[in-house]
């Protein structure tokens, strides 16, 4: 019930602020396009910087709501109750209730969640929790989910609860995957016995609004800083690889195919085609290895570069995108396949660095990247292929 309320608010309450942010970035792009002379610098600012960063910052209202709810649970003492309630379920996969707190914190960000495993006394339990923590749906996945759900189910046709259900399913799939791999690692990968949970339950207390707001500000500043550094840098680099080397072509799409990014996307297209992805989606997958939310800014840049004279929401661009044979690219199967891919794919260099520091070894972060990426590819492939066998578009 709590998660259902949270996701309903993510869609409904944040709708207005998202429209304001979208309008601000759209106005900024138009202003720069009008007041600057034509050339690569203007294209870089409009199609690279503004479109790339704006495509991610627009999801800030939903992330603020997520951080507010997590802060409420932490400051009322409810988090400790969750650990107590989840202890029996966690024991079935070889862990205890303390391991659930980092998993729950991962819904905001996996970096502090991995650091929070220091409270787990047993070394085996701590390592397993570190290995599976990124599978819990962090806020960086939220922009991808929301974009794919908006593309899959237009808001003027599908009720709010349908969107909430899709989001709940993605988060449930992530937690289910975390429990499954924790059980696998407990049984076959790591030696040693688990430890029982000893936990003192704090008294319930009235939350302090200023503390919650400070919690929200810290997490929001981290998100904005990533948008201003990692995402901005990748957006500029991506714009350059989409535009260079320069080629004369009849269409912008034809020119983009011959760019560095286009050639790389074409190179991996045969590998990702069974999952329903084309070379443009392939560019997004590669770019988002640094940070998951970069997928959204990558799509913003790709379609801004391709149709720079048209300004419309990204989700409408995706709905109208066609393959060479005239069929839609972003069908229900492709959208679901992409969501499943990002449920399991680790794709966060910050988390890799923290896991390296916490485990004092490159062995575990490399193993973590390998098993999550393989699981993501297999899961996306199964969704797309089985959906086709069942007759879905």
Residue pairs with C-beta under 8 A, 6 or more apart in sequence:
2 69
2 73
3 168
3 171
4 164
4 168
6 65
6 66
6 69
7 163
7 164
7 167
7 168
8 160
8 161
8 164
9 65
10 62
10 65
10 66
10 142
10 146
10 167
11 62
11 160
11 163
11 164
11 167
12 160
13 61
13 65
14 61
14 62
14 64
14 65
17 60
17 61
18 58
18 59
18 61
18 62
21 54
21 57
21 58
21 60
21 61
22 54
22 58
22 313
25 50
25 51
25 53
25 54
25 57
25 58
26 311
28 50
28 54
29 46
29 50
29 51
29 54
29 311
30 311
32 42
32 45
32 46
32 50
33 42
33 46
36 42
36 45
40 243
43 239
43 243
43 305
43 308
44 236
44 239
44 240
46 304
46 308
47 239
47 301
47 304
47 305
47 308
48 235
48 236
48 238
48 239
48 240
48 301
49 232
49 235
49 236
51 235
51 297
51 300
51 301
51 304
52 231
52 232
52 234
52 235
52 236
52 238
52 239
52 297
52 298
52 300
52 301
53 227
53 228
53 231
53 232
53 235
53 297
54 300
55 143
55 296
55 297
55 299
55 300
55 301
55 314
56 143
56 227
56 231
56 293
56 294
56 296
56 297
57 224
57 227
58 143
59 142
59 143
59 146
59 293
59 296
60 220
60 223
60 224
62 142
62 146
63 139
63 142
63 219
63 220
63 223
64 216
64 220
66 107
66 108
66 139
66 142
67 108
67 139
67 215
67 216
67 219
67 220
68 212
68 216
70 104
70 105
70 107
70 108
70 215
71 207
71 211
71 212
71 215
71 216
72 78
72 207
72 212
73 79
73 82
73 104
74 215
75 205
75 207
75 208
75 211
75 212
75 215
76 204
76 205
76 206
76 207
77 201
77 202
77 203
77 204
77 205
78 204
79 101
79 104
80 199
80 201
80 202
81 201
82 97
82 100
82 101
82 104
83 97
83 98
83 100
83 101
83 197
83 199
84 97
84 199
84 201
85 97
86 97
86 100
87 96
87 97
87 100
87 197
89 179
90 96
90 97
90 99
90 100
91 194
92 183
93 179
93 180
93 182
93 183
93 186
94 125
94 128
94 182
94 183
94 185
94 186
94 187
94 194
95 125
95 128
95 129
95 182
95 186
95 194
96 125
96 194
96 195
96 196
96 197
97 197
97 199
98 119
98 120
98 125
98 197
98 199
99 117
99 120
99 125
99 128
99 129
99 182
101 116
101 119
102 113
102 114
102 116
102 117
102 120
102 129
102 133
103 113
103 129
103 132
103 133
103 136
103 175
103 178
104 136
105 112
105 113
105 116
106 113
106 133
106 134
106 135
106 136
106 137
106 138
107 136
107 137
107 138
107 139
107 171
108 138
108 139
108 219
109 138
109 139
109 140
109 219
109 222
110 133
110 134
110 136
110 138
110 348
110 351
110 354
111 348
111 350
111 351
111 354
113 133
113 136
114 130
114 133
114 134
114 351
114 354
114 355
114 358
115 354
115 358
117 126
117 129
117 130
117 133
117 358
118 126
118 358
120 126
120 129
121 195
122 192
122 193
122 194
122 195
123 192
124 186
124 190
124 191
124 192
124 193
124 194
125 194
125 195
127 190
127 359
127 364
128 182
128 185
128 186
128 190
129 182
130 355
130 358
130 359
130 364
131 181
131 182
131 185
131 364
131 367
131 368
132 177
132 178
132 179
132 181
132 182
132 185
133 178
134 346
134 348
134 351
134 368
134 372
135 174
135 175
135 177
135 178
135 181
135 343
135 344
135 372
136 171
136 174
136 175
136 178
137 145
137 170
137 171
137 174
137 175
137 343
138 292
138 348
139 219
139 223
140 291
140 292
140 293
140 348
141 170
141 292
141 293
141 342
141 343
142 293
143 293
143 295
143 296
144 292
144 293
144 295
144 296
144 338
144 339
144 342
145 166
145 167
145 170
145 339
145 342
146 167
147 296
147 299
147 314
147 315
147 318
148 335
148 336
148 338
148 339
149 163
149 166
149 167
149 335
149 339
150 315
151 315
151 318
151 319
151 330
151 335
152 166
152 330
152 332
152 335
152 336
153 162
153 163
153 166
154 319
155 163
166 339
170 339
170 343
173 340
173 343
174 343
174 344
177 343
177 344
177 375
181 371
181 375
186 194
226 291
226 293
226 350
230 290
230 291
230 294
231 291
231 293
231 294
231 297
234 287
234 290
234 291
234 294
234 297
234 298
235 294
235 297
235 301
238 261
238 283
238 287
238 297
238 298
238 301
239 301
239 305
241 259
241 260
241 261
241 264
242 256
242 259
242 260
242 261
242 262
242 283
242 301
242 302
242 305
243 256
243 259
243 305
244 259
244 260
245 258
245 259
245 260
246 255
247 254
247 255
247 258
247 259
248 255
249 255
249 257
249 258
252 305
252 306
252 307
252 308
253 306
256 262
256 302
256 305
256 306
257 263
257 266
257 279
261 283
262 279
262 283
264 282
264 283
264 286
265 278
265 279
265 280
265 282
265 283
265 286
266 279
268 279
268 282
268 286
269 277
269 278
269 279
269 282
272 281
272 282
272 285
274 381
274 384
274 385
275 337
275 341
275 377
275 380
275 381
275 384
276 331
276 333
276 334
276 337
276 380
276 384
277 285
277 334
277 337
277 338
278 323
278 329
280 299
280 302
280 321
280 329
281 329
281 334
281 338
283 298
283 302
284 294
284 295
284 298
284 299
284 302
285 295
285 341
287 294
287 295
287 298
288 294
288 295
288 298
288 347
289 347
289 349
290 347
290 348
290 349
291 347
291 348
291 349
291 350
292 342
292 345
292 347
292 348
295 342
296 314
299 314
299 317
299 318
300 314
303 314
303 317
303 318
303 321
307 317
318 329
318 330
319 328
319 330
321 328
321 329
321 330
322 328
322 329
323 329
328 393
331 392
331 393
332 387
332 392
332 393
333 383
333 384
333 387
333 388
333 392
333 393
334 384
336 383
336 384
336 387
337 380
337 381
337 383
337 384
337 387
338 380
340 376
340 379
340 380
340 383
341 376
341 377
341 379
341 380
342 376
343 376
343 379
344 372
344 375
344 376
344 379
345 372
345 373
345 376
346 352
346 368
346 369
346 372
346 373
347 373
352 365
352 368
352 369
355 364
355 365
355 368
356 362
356 364
356 365
359 365
